[in-house]
Amino acid sequence: MSLMSIATLPAAVSLPAAVSLPAAVSLPAAVSLPAAVLFDWDNTLVDTWPLIHAGMRAVFESRGLVPWTLQEVKDRCHESAREAFPKLFPDDWQSALDDFYGYVHTRHLEDLIWLPFAHELIECLSALGIPLGLVSNKTKVLLVKELEHLGFSAYFGAVTGAGDALRDKPDPAPVFLALDQLNIKPSLNVWMIGDTPVDWKAARSAKLWVIGVGMESMPEGWDVPDVMISDLGMMCTLLTELCAKRQPE
């Protein structure tokens, strides 16, 4: 495989000058291009916090409850809805879940946008021939519709959503399922990129290399990722640096 002009990153993209890693975190000694990359979806690749917040507000208000603020939603909504709602609404969790997904289904494509550098990173990895997978706590029917809407279905060889595996993240079961679909064995040469501790715990349990992105504050009691980055542009930069070290085949 040739370097393809560092994976033909779009000329209009202005990449960060260098990867910036926390002082307490170091890259593996022999870091190289990954065998595969798994991504979380919501708020890792696409911005969906406003939709999740609005959906939760609708559920709370319809039950006479004080709705959470946007920040509270960001702090608390990490598990899949099917696992979180029985804890939040023990008396009528199925009805609450139906109400939430009813709201989301009617609006989830309206304001769906990429987070900065997300589609450039996907295109870069794909151009390098690196298998890609999605491991999300969103239902697969929504994931498929959103990928089709954005025109990126063909980039992902595996798409796993809530309910596809026996347990959802933070359990590693959906991670193993995605890797099985990609025919890739778990290892530290497989990267998983996600924005919440449930992503990191799932990846850590599967013994992958864990990359956190965009987390403003670290919740207590959770393992930190191997690398924390502020945005996906840093991953684009890391890839260009790794490509520059490779010898053309």
SERO-4910 file (N, C-alpha, C, O; in steps of 0.05 Angstrom, whole numbers):
BEGIN
 pado doro    nc1    nc2    nc3   cac1   cac2   cac3    cc1    cc2    cc3    oc1    oc2    oc3
  Met    A     17    -24      0      0      0      0     18     25      0     36     27     16
  Ser    A     12     43    -18     28     68    -19     17     88      2     -5     84     13
  Leu    A     31    109      5     22    130     25      0    147     14    -14    160     29
  Met    A     -4    147    -12    -27    161    -25    -28    190    -15    -49    200     -7
  Ser    A     -5    204    -15     -3    232     -6    -15    235     22    -33    251     26
  Ile    A     -6    218     40    -16    217     67    -46    214     67    -61    230     78
  Ala    A    -55    194     53    -83    186     52   -101    207     40   -125    208     46
  Thr    A    -90    224     23   -105    244      8   -124    259     26   -148    261     20
  Leu    A   -114    271     47   -130    288     64   -139    312     47   -123    323     32
  Pro    A   -164    321     50   -173    343     34   -156    368     38   -148    375     61
  Ala    A   -150    381     16   -132    404     18   -143    427     35   -128    443     46
  Ala    A   -170    428     36   -182    450     51   -181    447     81   -187    465     96
  Val    A   -173    423     90   -172    418    119   -146    428    130   -124    422    120
  Ser    A   -148    444    151   -125    454    165   -120    438    190   -135    440    209
  Leu    A   -100    420    189    -95    402    211    -79    416    233    -63    434    228
  Pro    A    -83    407    259    -66    417    280    -37    412    274    -30    393    260
  Ala    A    -20    429    285      9    426    279     21    401    290     39    390    278
  Ala    A     11    391    313     23    368    325      3    355    344    -16    368    353
  Val    A      7    330    349    -10    316    369     -1    325    397     22    326    403
  Ser    A    -21    333    413    -15    342    440    -26    322    460    -50    318    462
  Leu    A     -8    308    474    -16    288    493    -11    297    522      9    311    527
  Pro    A    -28    289    541    -23    296    569      4    286    578     13    265    568
  Ala    A     17    300    596     44    293    604     45    265    617     65    251    615
  Ala    A     23    257    630     22    232    644     17    208    626     18    185    634
  Val    A     11    214    600      5    193    581     26    191    560     35    212    550
  Ser    A     34    167    552     53    164    531     43    143    511     27    126    518
  Leu    A     52    146    486     44    127    466     59    101    470     81    101    481
  Pro    A     48     78    462     63     53    462     90     57    448     91     71    428
  Ala    A    110     43    457    137     46    446    138     41    416    153     55    402
  Ala    A    123     22    407    124     15    378     97     21    365     88      5    349
  Val    A     86     44    371     60     51    359     62     52    329     81     62    318
  Ser    A     42     40    316     42     40    286     14     43    277     -5     46    293
  Leu    A     10     43    251    -17     45    240    -33     22    251    -24     -1    252
  Pro    A    -58     27    258    -74      6    271    -83    -16    252    -85    -12    228
  Ala    A    -89    -39    264   -100    -61    248   -130    -56    242   -140    -65    222
  Ala    A   -143    -41    259   -170    -32    256   -176    -10    275   -162     -6    295
  Val    A   -197      5    269   -206     27    287   -236     24    292   -251     23    273
  Leu    A   -244     24    317   -272     24    325   -279     52    336   -263     64    350
  Phe    A   -302     61    329   -311     87    338   -338     84    353   -354     67    346
  Asp    A   -341    100    374   -367    106    383   -380    125    362   -365    135    345
  Trp    A   -406    130    364   -419    147    344   -427    174    355   -416    195    348
  Asp    A   -447    173    374   -458    198    384   -437    214    400   -425    204    419
  Asn    A   -432    238    391   -415    257    405   -385    249    405   -369    260    419
  Thr    A   -379    228    388   -352    222    381   -347    230    352   -328    244    345
  Leu    A   -366    222    334   -364    229    306   -385    250    298   -380    267    281
  Val    A   -409    249    310   -430    268    304   -440    281    330   -439    269    351
  Asp    A   -450    305    327   -460    321    350   -489    315    354   -506    325    339
  Thr    A   -496    300    375   -524    294    380   -533    301    409   -555    294    417
  Trp    A   -516    315    424   -524    322    451   -550    339    451   -567    334    468
  Pro    A   -553    359    434   -578    374    434   -603    357    430   -623    361    443
  Leu    A   -601    337    412   -624    319    408   -629    301    432   -652    298    440
  Ile    A   -608    290    444   -612    273    468   -624    290    490   -642    280    504
  His    A   -614    314    493   -624    332    514   -654    337    510   -670    336    528
  Ala    A   -661    343    485   -689    350    479   -707    325    483   -729    328    494
  Gly    A   -697    302    476   -713    277    480   -717    271    509   -739    263    517
  Met    A   -696    275    525   -698    270    554   -717    291    567   -733    284    584
  Arg    A   -715    316    557   -733    337    568   -762    329    563   -779    332    580
  Ala    A   -768    319    539   -796    312    532   -806    290    550   -829    290    559
  Val    A   -789    270    556   -796    248    573   -801    257    602   -821    250    614
  Phe    A   -783    274    612   -785    284    639   -810    301    642   -826    297    661
  Glu    A   -814    320    624   -836    339    627   -863    325    624   -883    333    637
  Ser    A   -865    304    607   -890    290    604   -898    274    629   -921    266    632
  Arg    A   -879    271    647   -884    257    672   -883    276    696   -882    267    719
  Gly    A   -884    302    691   -884    321    712   -859    323    728   -859    332    751
  Leu    A   -836    316    716   -810    316    729   -794    340    719   -798    350    697
  Val    A   -776    349    736   -759    371    729   -738    361    709   -723    343    717
  Pro    A   -736    371    685   -717    361    665   -688    367    673   -683    387    686
  Trp    A   -670    350    664   -642    355    668   -633    377    649   -644    382    628
  Thr    A   -612    392    658   -599    411    641   -582    396    620   -578    372    622
  Leu    A   -573    411    600   -556    399    580   -531    387    593   -523    365    585
  Gln    A   -519    401    612   -495    390    624   -501    365    641   -485    347    641
  Glu    A   -524    365    654   -531    341    669   -535    317    650   -528    295    657
  Val    A   -547    322    627   -550    300    607   -523    290    599   -519    266    597
  Lys    A   -504    308    593   -477    300    585   -463    284    607   -449    265    601
  Asp    A   -468    292    632   -455    278    654   -467    250    660   -453    233    670
  Arg    A   -493    247    654   -507    223    663   -515    204    641   -520    180    647
  Cys    A   -517    213    617   -528    195    595   -505    182    581   -496    191    559
  His    A   -495    160    592   -473    145    580   -481    117    573   -473    106    553
  Glu    A   -498    104    590   -508     77    584   -527     78    561   -538     99    554
  Ser    A   -533     55    549   -554     53    529   -580     59    543   -583     54    567
  Ala    A   -600     69    527   -626     75    538   -639     50    550   -653     52    571
  Arg    A   -636     27    537   -649      3    547   -639     -6    574   -652    -19    589
  Glu    A   -614      2    581   -603     -4    607   -606     19    627   -608     14    651
  Ala    A   -608     43    618   -610     66    636   -639     71    644   -644     78    668
  Phe    A   -658     68    626   -686     76    632   -699     59    655   -714     71    670
  Pro    A   -694     33    658   -705     19    680   -696     30    707   -710     28    727
  Lys    A   -672     43    708   -662     55    733   -675     83    737   -681     90    759
  Leu    A   -679     97    715   -690    124    717   -720    124    721   -730    141    736
  Phe    A   -734    106    708   -763    105    709   -773     77    716   -784     64    699
  Pro    A   -768     68    740   -773     40    747   -802     32    744   -808      8    740
  Asp    A   -821     51    747   -849     44    746   -860     42    718   -879     27    713
  Asp    A   -849     56    699   -859     55    672   -837     59    651   -839     75    632
  Trp    A   -814     45    656   -791     49    639   -796     43    610   -785     57    593
  Gln    A   -812     23    604   -816     16    575   -831     38    561   -825     45    538
  Ser    A   -851     49    575   -866     72    563   -848     96    560   -850    110    539
  Ala    A   -831    101    579   -812    124    577   -793    119    555   -786    138    540
  Leu    A   -783     94    552   -765     88    530   -778     92    503   -766    103    484
  Asp    A   -803     83    500   -818     87    476   -822    117    469   -820    125    446
  Asp    A   -828    133    490   -831    161    486   -805    174    477   -805    191    459
  Phe    A   -783    166    489   -757    177    481   -750    171    452   -744    189    437
  Tyr    A   -753    146    445   -746    138    418   -766    149    398   -760    154    375
  Gly    A   -791    152    406   -811    165    389   -803    193    382   -806    202    359
  Tyr    A   -793    208    402   -783    235    397   -758    234    379   -757    249    359
  Val    A   -739    217    385   -714    216    370   -719    208    341   -707    220    323
  His    A   -736    188    337   -740    178    310   -751    199    291   -745    199    267
  Thr    A   -766    218    301   -778    238    284   -760    262    279   -766    278    261
  Arg    A   -737    263    293   -721    287    291   -691    282    287   -676    301    283
  His    A   -682    257    287   -653    252    289   -638    259    264   -613    261    266
  Leu    A   -650    262    242   -636    270    217   -636    300    212   -621    309    195
  Glu    A   -652    315    227   -657    343    221   -631    359    223   -624    375    205
  Asp    A   -617    356    245   -594    373    251   -568    356    254   -550    364    269
  Leu    A   -568    333    241   -545    315    244   -520    326    230   -521    331    206
  Ile    A   -499    332    245   -475    343    234   -451    329    244   -450    319    267
  Trp    A   -430    328    228   -404    317    236   -392    335    257   -395    359    256
  Leu    A   -378    323    276   -360    339    293   -335    345    277   -328    332    257
  Pro    A   -320    366    285   -297    375    269   -277    352    264   -270    337    282
  Phe    A   -269    349    239   -249    330    229   -259    301    229   -243    283    222
  Ala    A   -284    296    236   -293    268    237   -294    255    210   -282    234    207
  His    A   -307    267    190   -308    253    164   -281    254    150   -275    235    134
  Glu    A   -264    274    156   -237    273    144   -221    250    156   -206    237    141
  Leu    A   -224    245    182   -210    223    194   -219    196    183   -203    178    177
  Ile    A   -245    193    179   -256    168    168   -245    164    140   -237    141    133
  Glu    A   -245    185    124   -235    182     96   -206    176     96   -196    160     79
  Cys    A   -191    188    115   -162    182    116   -157    153    123   -141    140    110
  Leu    A   -170    143    144   -167    115    152   -175     96    129   -162     76    124
  Ser    A   -197    102    116   -207     85     95   -187     85     71   -182     64     60
  Ala    A   -176    108     65   -156    109     43   -131     93     49   -118     83     31
  Leu    A   -125     90     75   -102     74     83   -109     44     84    -92     27     90
  Gly    A   -134     37     78   -142      9     79   -147     -3    106   -146    -27    110
  Ile    A   -151     15    126   -155      6    154   -184      0    159   -201     17    155
  Pro    A   -191    -25    167   -219    -31    172   -231    -14    194   -218     -8    214
  Leu    A   -256     -6    191   -270     11    210   -296     -1    220   -309    -15    205
  Gly    A   -302      4    245   -327     -6    256   -339     15    275   -325     31    286
  Leu    A   -365     13    278   -380     30    297   -390     12    320   -401    -10    315
  Val    A   -386     21    344   -397      7    368   -412     28    384   -400     44    398
  Ser    A   -438     28    382   -454     49    394   -475     38    413   -483     14    411
  Asn    A   -484     54    432   -507     47    449   -533     58    437   -553     58    451
  Lys    A   -532     68    413   -556     76    398   -566     51    383   -550     34    376
  Thr    A   -592     49    378   -603     26    364   -592     26    335   -587     47    323
  Lys    A   -589      2    325   -577     -1    298   -594     12    277   -583     22    257
  Val    A   -620     10    279   -638     22    259   -632     52    256   -633     63    234
  Leu    A   -627     66    279   -621     94    277   -593     98    265   -589    116    249
  Leu    A   -574     82    273   -547     84    263   -546     81    233   -534     97    219
  Val    A   -560     61    223   -560     56    194   -572     80    179   -562     88    158
  Lys    A   -594     91    189   -607    113    176   -589    138    176   -588    153    156
  Glu    A   -574    142    198   -557    165    200   -533    163    182   -524    182    169
  Leu    A   -522    139    180   -499    134    162   -508    138    133   -493    150    117
  Glu    A   -531    128    126   -542    132     99   -547    161     93   -541    171     71
  His    A   -557    175    113   -563    204    109   -538    219    104   -538    238     87
  Leu    A   -516    212    117   -490    226    113   -474    215     90   -453    226     83
  Gly    A   -483    192     79   -469    181     56   -444    166     63   -425    164     47
  Phe    A   -443    154     88   -418    141     97   -422    112    104   -405    100    117
  Ser    A   -443     99     95   -449     71    101   -426     53     92   -419     34    106
  Ala    A   -415     59     69   -395     41     57   -368     41     72   -352     23     67
  Tyr    A   -364     60     89   -338     62    102   -335     43    126   -313     37    134
  Phe    A   -357     33    136   -356     16    160   -363    -13    155   -385    -19    145
  Gly    A   -344    -30    161   -348    -59    156   -364    -72    179   -373    -95    176
  Ala    A   -367    -58    201   -383    -68    223   -398    -46    236   -387    -24    241
  Val    A   -423    -50    242   -440    -31    256   -455    -46    277   -473    -62    271
  Thr    A   -450    -41    303   -464    -54    324   -478    -33    341   -465    -13    349
  Gly    A   -503    -37    348   -519    -19    363   -530    -32    388   -525    -55    394
  Ala    A   -545    -16    403   -557    -26    428   -575    -50    422   -591    -50    404
  Gly    A   -571    -71    437   -586    -96    434   -575   -116    415   -585   -139    413
  Asp    A   -554   -109    399   -543   -128    381   -527   -150    395   -526   -173    386
  Ala    A   -513   -142    417   -499   -161    433   -515   -167    458   -536   -154    464
  Leu    A   -507   -186    474   -521   -194    498   -523   -170    517   -543   -166    530
  Arg    A   -501   -155    519   -501   -131    536   -490   -108    520   -476   -112    500
  Asp    A   -497    -83    527   -486    -59    514   -462    -49    529   -455    -58    551
  Lys    A   -448    -29    517   -426    -17    531   -436     -5    558   -458      5    559
  Pro    A   -420     -7    579   -392    -13    580   -383    -42    579   -359    -47    581
  Asp    A   -401    -60    576   -393    -88    572   -378    -90    545   -385    -77    526
  Pro    A   -358   -107    544   -342   -109    518   -356   -126    497   -346   -128    475
  Ala    A   -380   -138    503   -393   -156    484   -397   -143    456   -391   -156    436
  Pro    A   -407   -118    454   -410   -106    427   -383   -100    413   -382   -100    389
  Val    A   -362    -96    429   -336    -92    417   -326   -118    404   -317   -118    381
  Phe    A   -329   -140    419   -321   -166    407   -338   -173    383   -328   -184    363
  Leu    A   -364   -166    383   -381   -171    361   -372   -156    336   -371   -167    314
  Ala    A   -365   -130    340   -356   -114    317   -330   -125    306   -326   -126    281
  Leu    A   -311   -132    323   -286   -143    314   -290   -170    299   -276   -175    280
  Asp    A   -309   -186    309   -315   -211    295   -325   -206    267   -319   -220    248
  Gln    A   -342   -185    264   -353   -178    238   -331   -168    219   -332   -171    195
  Leu    A   -310   -156    231   -287   -146    215   -266   -168    211   -247   -164    196
  Asn    A   -270   -191    225   -250   -212    224   -223   -203    234   -202   -209    223
  Ile    A   -224   -188    256   -200   -177    269   -199   -187    298   -219   -186    312
  Lys    A   -176   -196    307   -173   -205    335   -167   -181    353   -153   -162    345
  Pro    A   -178   -181    377   -172   -159    396   -142   -158    402   -129   -178    406
  Ser    A   -132   -133    403   -104   -129    410   -100    -99    415   -117    -83    409
  Leu    A    -76    -92    425    -70    -64    429    -65    -50    403    -62    -25    402
  Asn    A    -63    -65    381    -61    -53    355    -88    -46    342    -89    -38    319
  Val    A   -109    -50    357   -136    -41    350   -143    -17    367   -141    -18    391
  Trp    A   -150      5    354   -157     29    369   -187     31    372   -202     24    354
  Met    A   -195     41    395   -223     48    399   -225     77    408   -212     84    428
  Ile    A   -240     93    394   -243    122    400   -271    128    410   -290    122    396
  Gly    A   -273    140    433   -299    147    444   -298    170    463   -276    178    472
  Asp    A   -321    182    468   -322    206    484   -331    202    513   -331    222    528
  Thr    A   -338    178    521   -348    174    548   -334    151    562   -323    133    548
  Pro    A   -336    150    588   -323    127    603   -334    100    595   -320     80    598
  Val    A   -359     98    586   -369     71    579   -355     61    554   -351     37    551
  Asp    A   -347     79    536   -331     71    513   -304     60    522   -294     40    513
  Trp    A   -291     75    540   -264     68    549   -264     42    564   -246     26    561
  Lys    A   -284     38    581   -286     13    597   -290    -11    578   -277    -32    582
  Ala    A   -307     -8    558   -312    -30    539   -287    -37    524   -280    -60    521
  Ala    A   -273    -16    515   -248    -20    500   -226    -32    518   -211    -50    509
  Arg    A   -224    -22    542   -204    -32    561   -209    -62    567   -191    -78    568
  Ser    A   -234    -69    571   -241    -97    577   -235   -115    554   -229   -139    557
  Ala    A   -236   -104    530   -230   -120    506   -200   -119    499   -191   -132    480
  Lys    A   -185   -105    516   -155   -103    513   -147    -89    487   -129    -98    473
  Leu    A   -162    -67    480   -155    -50    457   -140    -26    467   -137    -21    491
  Trp    A   -129    -10    448   -117     16    455   -139     37    457   -154     40    437
  Val    A   -141     50    479   -164     67    486   -158     96    482   -139    107    493
  Ile    A   -174    109    465   -170    138    458   -195    153    466   -217    148    456
  Gly    A   -192    171    485   -214    188    493   -214    214    478   -192    225    472
  Val    A   -237    225    471   -238    250    456   -259    268    468   -282    260    473
  Gly    A   -251    293    472   -271    314    478   -282    315    506   -298    332    511
  Met    A   -274    297    524   -285    297    551   -274    322    566   -250    325    569
  Glu    A   -292    339    576   -284    363    589   -276    358    618   -258    372    628
  Ser    A   -288    338    631   -280    331    659   -281    301    662   -298    288    650
  Met    A   -263    290    678   -261    261    681   -279    252    705   -273    260    727
  Pro    A   -300    236    700   -316    226    722   -299    210    742   -281    195    734
  Glu    A   -306    212    767   -292    197    788   -298    167    785   -321    160    778
  Gly    A   -278    151    791   -283    122    792   -280    108    766   -285     84    765
  Trp    A   -273    122    745   -269    109    719   -240    109    711   -225    128    717
  Asp    A   -231     88    697   -204     87    686   -202    109    665   -220    114    649
  Val    A   -178    121    664   -173    140    643   -165    126    618   -154    103    619
  Pro    A   -169    138    594   -160    125    569   -130    125    567   -117    139    582
  Asp    A   -120    110    548    -91    110    543    -82    138    533    -60    147    539
  Val    A    -99    150    517    -93    176    506   -118    193    506   -140    183    500
  Met    A   -116    218    514   -139    236    514   -132    259    494   -111    272    496
  Ile    A   -150    263    475   -147    285    455   -170    303    456   -192    295    464
  Ser    A   -166    328    448   -188    348    450   -207    346    426   -230    353    428
  Asp    A   -196    338    403   -213    335    379   -200    315    360   -177    307    363
  Leu    A   -216    308    340   -206    287    321   -185    297    302   -172    281    288
  Gly    A   -181    323    300   -159    333    284   -132    323    293   -114    319    278
  Met    A   -130    318    319   -105    307    330   -100    279    320    -77    271    316
  Met    A   -122    264    315   -118    237    304   -109    239    275    -93    223    266
  Cys    A   -120    258    260   -110    262    233    -80    268    233    -66    257    216
  Thr    A    -71    284    252    -43    291    253    -27    267    260     -5    262    249
  Leu    A    -36    251    280    -22    227    287    -19    208    263      2    197    259
  Leu    A    -40    205    248    -38    188    224    -18    198    204     -3    182    193
  Thr    A    -17    224    200      3    235    181     31    230    191     49    224    175
  Glu    A     35    232    217     62    227    228     69    197    225     92    191    219
  Leu    A     50    180    230     55    151    228     61    144    199     78    127    193
  Cys    A     46    156    180     50    150    152     78    160    143     91    147    127
  Ala    A     86    182    154    112    194    147    135    175    155    157    176    144
  Lys    A    131    159    176    151    141    186    153    115    170    173    101    171
  Arg    A    132    110    154    131     85    140    147     86    114    150    107    102
  Gln    A    156     63    105    169     62     79    149     51     59    135     32     65
  Pro    A    146     64     36    128     54     15    134     25      8    158     17      6
  Glu    A    112     10      5    116    -19     -2    122    -22    -31    126    -44    -41
***
